[in-house]
Amino acid sequence: MSNRAVRTYTMQDVRRLVAQAAAKAGSLRAYGRLTGTTAAYLSDVLHERREPGPKILAPLGLEKIEPRYEIRYRRSALSPKES
C-alpha cells in the first residue's frame, strides 16, 4: 500500500473538470473525439443524468473508487441457541 496521499473528488468536482477539459478542447464534440465518447454522453454527465465512466475519467487522471462496505452478522433473538 502506498503512503502517498490520495485526493478525493466529489461528483461536482469531476463535472467541473470535464467542463474545463471540453472548453479547452473547443466543444463537447471535440472532447468526445479525444476521449472516444459522444457529445451526448458528455452532456448527460455534465447535467447529472449519467455518471462518468473510465473513458471520461482516465484522461483527467482519475479513477472511480467504489466504497467498501463491511457486512456484519449477529445472532437474531429468534435464532436457535448454540449448544
C-alpha positions as CSV (number, residue, x, y, z in Angstrom):
1,M,0.0,0.0,0.0
2,S,1.3,3.4,-0.9
3,N,2.0,6.1,1.6
4,R,1.1,8.8,-1.0
5,A,-1.8,10.9,-0.1
6,V,-4.9,10.5,-2.2
7,R,-7.1,13.4,-3.1
8,T,-10.8,12.6,-3.4
9,Y,-13.1,14.5,-5.8
10,T,-16.8,15.0,-5.5
11,M,-19.0,14.4,-8.5
12,Q,-19.3,18.2,-8.7
13,D,-15.5,18.4,-8.9
14,V,-15.4,15.8,-11.7
15,R,-18.1,17.6,-13.7
16,R,-16.2,20.9,-13.4
17,L,-13.0,19.1,-14.6
18,V,-15.0,17.6,-17.6
19,A,-16.4,21.0,-18.4
20,Q,-13.0,22.6,-18.3
21,A,-11.4,19.9,-20.5
22,A,-14.3,20.2,-23.0
23,A,-13.8,24.0,-23.1
24,K,-10.1,23.6,-23.6
25,A,-10.8,21.1,-26.5
26,G,-13.2,23.6,-28.0
27,S,-16.5,21.8,-27.6
28,L,-18.2,18.7,-26.2
29,R,-18.0,17.1,-29.6
30,A,-14.2,17.8,-29.8
31,Y,-13.6,16.5,-26.3
32,G,-15.7,13.5,-27.2
33,R,-13.5,12.7,-30.1
34,L,-10.4,12.9,-27.8
35,T,-11.9,10.6,-25.2
36,G,-13.7,8.2,-27.5
37,T,-17.1,9.2,-26.2
38,T,-20.0,11.2,-27.6
39,A,-21.1,14.8,-27.0
40,A,-24.4,13.4,-25.9
41,Y,-22.8,11.3,-23.2
42,L,-20.6,14.1,-22.0
43,S,-23.7,16.4,-21.9
44,D,-25.5,13.8,-19.8
45,V,-22.6,13.6,-17.4
46,L,-22.5,17.4,-17.1
47,H,-26.3,17.6,-16.5
48,E,-26.2,14.8,-13.8
49,R,-28.1,12.3,-15.9
50,R,-25.2,9.8,-16.1
51,E,-22.1,9.1,-14.2
52,P,-18.7,9.4,-15.9
53,G,-17.1,6.2,-16.9
54,P,-13.4,5.2,-17.4
55,K,-13.2,6.9,-20.9
56,I,-14.0,10.2,-19.3
57,L,-12.1,9.7,-16.0
58,A,-8.8,8.3,-17.4
59,P,-7.9,11.4,-19.5
60,L,-8.4,13.5,-16.4
61,G,-6.1,11.3,-14.4
62,L,-9.0,10.0,-12.3
63,E,-10.5,6.6,-11.5
64,K,-13.6,5.7,-9.6
65,I,-13.1,4.1,-6.3
66,E,-16.0,2.1,-5.0
67,P,-16.7,2.4,-1.3
68,R,-16.2,-0.9,0.6
69,Y,-18.9,-1.9,3.0
70,E,-18.3,-4.0,6.0
71,I,-21.0,-6.6,6.5
72,R,-21.6,-7.8,10.0
73,Y,-23.9,-10.5,11.2
74,R,-25.3,-11.0,14.6
75,R,-27.4,-13.8,16.1
76,S,-31.1,-13.0,16.0
77,A,-33.1,-13.2,19.2
78,L,-35.3,-15.7,17.3
79,S,-32.5,-18.0,16.2
80,P,-31.8,-21.3,17.9
81,K,-29.3,-21.2,20.7
82,E,-25.9,-22.8,20.2
83,S,-25.4,-26.0,22.2
